[in-house]
Amino acid sequence: MSIKPPRYSANLCNQALSTLRMVVKEAMDSGLISIDPTKDLKRSRVEPKHLVLPSPEQFKLFVAAVRKPKNERKHSWRSDACADFVEFCAYSGVRKEGANNLKWADINFHSNTIHVVEKGGYGRHIPIIPAMQELLKRLPRHGEYVLRVKEAEISMTRAAKAIGMPRITHHDLRHLFATTCIECGVDIPTVSRWLGHKDGGVLALKTYGHLRESHSLKAAQQVIF
């Protein structure tokens, strides 16, 4: 028996089931009940997300469109800041929370790493890739925090529409980072660690096991019997 009603996502149902089971366990441990009413409930199947991500060429056009002010006759610091935010998330794979909390003190140019804290307060170190190095060199320093805006959703939606690209979200930039790393030859367990996953790459394999079609076709040509 599945508890998944049609109007709820599989992830939400599974989270609710996990919470319910914790409550039931407490009740059974306390002697309030003797039978587990959740024993026949099954977790809902989570379908892998179909990722529609920009190509490297599209991403460059996308960033340029984000950086372009809405009023072309006026320079906008916010447009620049939003574009910086987009690039930072795409070159690091951090969530919006991690990007918001990042300080210059968290960046170690000697070890070429960035210390990120997000999702439950857990910290991790991620490498500074070449594109990130270039970004950090030109970012203005106006205080202790690296980025000047907390989000770029509106600018991203406008930019995608301007260049005729499917809309992407902040979290899609995380997917873009992971996908690009894998397509460049980084193994999935390593990418998983960079993303902060603690399952050894299981989730990453489910999410990124099927990469962009162009990469799949290119990889197929390298298989020789």
C-alpha positions in Angstrom: 0.0 0.0 0.0 1.3 3.4 -0.9 0.5 6.6 0.9 1.1 8.8 -2.1 -2.0 10.9 -3.0 -1.9 12.2 -6.6 -1.6 15.8 -5.6 1.5 15.4 -3.5 5.1 14.8 -4.6 6.8 11.5 -3.9 9.5 13.3 -1.9 6.9 15.0 0.3 5.1 11.7 0.9 8.3 9.9 1.9 9.3 12.7 4.3 5.8 12.5 5.9 6.1 8.7 6.2 9.6 9.0 7.8 8.2 11.5 10.3 5.2 9.4 11.1 7.4 6.4 11.7 9.5 8.3 14.2 6.3 9.3 16.1 5.1 5.7 16.0 8.4 4.4 17.3 8.3 6.8 20.2 4.8 5.7 21.0 5.8 2.0 20.9 8.9 2.6 23.0 6.8 4.4 25.6 4.2 1.5 25.6 1.4 3.7 24.4 0.8 1.3 21.4 1.9 -2.2 20.7 1.2 -2.5 16.9 3.0 -0.4 14.3 0.3 1.0 12.0 2.9 2.0 9.4 4.4 -1.4 8.8 2.5 -2.0 5.6 3.1 1.5 4.2 5.6 1.7 1.4 7.7 4.6 0.3 6.6 6.3 -2.9 8.8 5.9 -6.0 10.7 9.0 -6.8 11.0 9.6 -10.5 14.3 11.0 -11.7 14.1 14.6 -12.7 14.5 15.3 -16.4 17.2 18.0 -16.5 16.9 20.6 -19.2 20.2 22.6 -18.8 21.9 25.2 -21.0 24.9 24.2 -23.1 28.1 26.1 -22.4 27.4 28.4 -25.3 23.9 29.1 -24.0 25.1 29.7 -20.5 27.5 32.4 -21.6 24.6 34.1 -23.5 22.4 33.6 -20.4 24.9 35.3 -18.1 25.4 38.2 -20.5 21.6 38.6 -20.6 21.4 38.6 -16.8 24.2 41.2 -16.7 22.5 43.4 -19.2 20.4 46.1 -17.4 16.7 46.2 -18.0 17.1 49.9 -18.9 20.0 49.7 -21.4 20.7 53.4 -21.0 21.4 53.0 -17.3 24.2 51.0 -15.7 22.8 48.8 -13.0 25.0 47.5 -10.2 22.2 45.0 -9.4 22.4 43.4 -12.9 26.1 42.9 -12.4 25.6 41.5 -8.9 22.9 39.1 -10.2 25.1 37.8 -12.9 27.9 37.3 -10.4 25.5 35.4 -8.2 24.5 33.2 -11.1 28.1 32.5 -12.1 29.1 31.7 -8.5 26.4 29.1 -8.1 27.1 27.5 -11.4 30.9 27.3 -10.8 30.6 26.0 -7.3 27.3 23.9 -7.0 26.4 25.6 -3.8 22.7 26.1 -2.8 21.3 29.6 -2.5 21.7 29.4 1.3 25.4 28.6 1.0 26.0 31.5 -1.4 24.1 33.9 0.9 26.3 33.0 3.8 29.7 33.0 2.1 32.3 35.5 3.4 35.7 36.4 1.9 37.2 34.7 5.0 35.8 31.4 3.7 37.9 31.6 0.6 41.4 30.1 0.8 43.4 31.2 -2.2 46.4 29.2 -1.0 44.7 25.9 -0.9 42.4 26.9 -3.8 39.3 25.9 -1.8 36.1 27.5 -0.6 34.5 26.6 2.8 30.7 26.4 2.4 28.2 26.0 5.2 24.6 25.1 4.3 21.7 22.7 4.9 21.8 22.0 8.6 25.0 23.8 9.4 27.3 21.2 7.9 30.5 22.6 6.3 32.5 21.3 3.4 35.4 22.4 1.2 34.9 22.7 -2.6 37.7 23.3 -5.1 38.0 26.6 -6.9 37.8 25.7 -10.6 39.4 28.0 -13.2 36.1 29.8 -14.1 35.6 30.5 -10.4 39.1 31.9 -10.1 38.4 34.4 -12.8 35.1 35.3 -11.2 36.7 35.9 -7.7 39.4 38.0 -9.2 37.0 40.5 -10.6 34.4 40.5 -7.9 34.3 43.9 -6.0 34.9 43.8 -2.3 32.4 45.9 -0.5 32.3 44.1 2.9 32.8 40.7 4.5 30.3 38.9 2.2 31.3 37.8 -1.2 28.1 38.3 -3.1 26.1 41.5 -3.2 22.6 40.0 -3.7 20.7 37.2 -2.0 19.0 35.8 -5.1 18.6 36.4 -8.9 15.3 34.7 -9.8 13.7 37.6 -11.6 16.8 38.5 -13.6 17.2 34.8 -14.5 13.7 34.5 -15.7 14.0 37.7 -17.8 17.4 36.6 -19.3 16.1 33.2 -20.3 13.2 34.7 -22.0 15.4 37.2 -23.8 17.6 34.6 -25.4 14.8 32.0 -26.0 16.2 29.5 -23.4 14.0 27.4 -21.1 13.7 29.0 -17.6 16.1 27.7 -15.0 16.2 28.1 -11.2 18.9 28.6 -8.6 18.9 24.9 -8.0 19.3 24.2 -11.7 22.7 26.0 -11.4 23.7 23.4 -8.9 22.7 20.7 -11.4 24.6 22.5 -14.1 27.7 22.4 -12.0 27.4 18.7 -11.3 26.6 17.8 -14.9 29.5 19.9 -16.3 31.9 18.3 -13.9 30.8 14.8 -14.8 31.0 15.6 -18.5 34.5 16.9 -18.1 35.5 13.6 -16.6 35.2 14.1 -12.8 33.9 10.8 -11.2 30.5 10.8 -9.6 31.6 10.1 -6.0 34.0 13.1 -6.2 31.2 15.3 -7.6 28.9 14.0 -4.9 31.4 15.1 -2.1 31.7 18.5 -3.7 27.9 18.8 -3.6 27.8 17.9 0.1 26.1 14.5 -0.4 26.9 11.9 2.3 25.7 8.8 0.5 28.8 8.0 -1.5 27.3 9.1 -4.8 24.0 7.2 -4.8 21.8 10.3 -5.2 24.2 11.8 -7.7 24.2 8.6 -9.8 20.4 8.6 -9.8 20.2 12.3 -10.7 23.1 12.6 -13.2 23.2 9.0 -14.6 21.7 10.2 -17.8 23.6 13.2 -19.1 22.9 15.5 -22.0 22.3 13.6 -25.3 25.2 15.3 -27.0 27.6 14.1 -24.3 26.2 10.6 -24.5 26.6 10.4 -28.3 30.2 11.7 -28.0 31.0 9.1 -25.3 29.6 6.3 -27.4 32.1 7.1 -30.2 34.9 6.3 -27.8 33.8 2.7 -27.3 35.8 0.5 -29.6 35.7 -3.3 -30.0 
